[in-house]
Every structure is written in C-alpha cells, then in structure tokens.
Amino acid sequence: SLWLVQTARHQGTASIVYSGPVTVTANTRLASRAFDNAQNTLILGGYTLFGCSVRKAITRRVELFAAGENLLGRQVAVARTPLEMLGNPRLVHAGAKITLK
C-alpha cells in the first residue's frame, strides 16, 4: 500500500521541563522515513532532532530567553522534488519578551 506523501508513519516528541528561578526545557522530535512523491519512490530519511530553551523572568513584565533547535546540526532532507532540499541547520536565537498591560 502507498503512504501519504511527506508523512512519516511513526513520529513523536518528548520534552522535559525544569521550573525554578530559571525555566529550562529540553526536547526531542523523532520521525521515521517518509516519501516525497505519490508513487513512494523518493525516500525522505527518518530523523531525530534535539533542542532546548532557557527562560528567566527579570520583572513581572520582562522575560529573557534563549533557545536552540537542531543542536546536533543534522542535515534533514525535507523534499526531493525536483532537487533535494534540506531543513533548517542548527539554529540559536535569543531575545526579550515584554508584556504590555
């Protein structure tokens, strides 16, 4: 039987969170192989990605954060038609959340 295009049969996520003076979250995302065409001839490999984030409230209205995605820098094929395209490389970002009330 043919698989639905670009949809892994098995996928899941898991997270663990520590909440204290600083909130730390670690997460992982897993997916089995998928196909990039209706004929199921172009395979997109399975993958496991890891990420984390850290948040710290400075005041009631200001929170600082930093996060990283794909921390191991895995190259993940997200499309193969007409050419192979890769998903985001390692990504790190940081900023401030300001609540206006």
SVG drawing of the C-alpha trace seen along z (x, -y; Angstrom):
<svg xmlns="http://www.w3.org/2000/svg" viewBox="-3 -48 29 50">
<polyline fill="none" stroke="black" stroke-width="0.4" points="0.0,0.0 1.2,-3.6 2.0,-6.0 0.6,-9.5 3.1,-11.9 5.6,-13.6 4.0,-12.0 6.1,-9.7 4.2,-6.6 5.8,-7.0 6.6,-10.3 6.7,-11.7 8.0,-14.4 9.2,-14.4 10.0,-17.3 11.3,-17.7 11.0,-20.9 12.7,-22.2 10.9,-25.2 12.8,-27.1 14.4,-30.6 15.2,-29.8 12.9,-27.6 14.9,-25.1 13.2,-22.9 14.9,-20.1 13.0,-18.4 13.4,-15.9 11.5,-15.2 11.6,-11.9 10.2,-10.8 10.5,-7.6 11.1,-7.7 8.6,-9.3 8.1,-9.6 8.2,-12.8 6.0,-11.6 2.7,-9.8 4.4,-6.8 6.5,-6.3 9.8,-6.1 11.6,-9.2 12.5,-8.5 13.0,-11.1 15.0,-9.6 13.9,-9.4 15.5,-11.8 15.9,-12.7 16.4,-16.4 17.2,-17.9 16.6,-21.4 16.5,-23.3 15.4,-26.7 16.1,-28.8 13.8,-31.5 14.3,-33.9 11.8,-36.5 13.6,-39.7 10.5,-41.6 6.7,-40.9 6.7,-42.2 10.1,-41.3 11.4,-37.8 14.7,-36.9 15.0,-33.8 17.5,-31.8 16.8,-28.7 18.4,-26.3 17.0,-23.9 18.7,-21.0 21.5,-21.3 23.5,-18.4 23.4,-20.1 21.7,-17.2 21.1,-17.6 17.5,-16.5 16.1,-16.2 12.6,-17.8 12.0,-17.5 13.4,-15.7 11.3,-17.0 12.8,-18.2 16.0,-18.6 16.9,-17.6 16.1,-20.4 17.4,-20.4 15.6,-21.6 17.0,-24.3 20.5,-23.8 21.4,-24.4 19.5,-27.5 20.1,-29.5 18.1,-32.6 17.6,-34.8 15.5,-37.8 13.3,-39.5 9.5,-39.2 7.9,-42.3 4.3,-42.2 2.3,-45.4 -0.9,-45.6"/>
</svg>
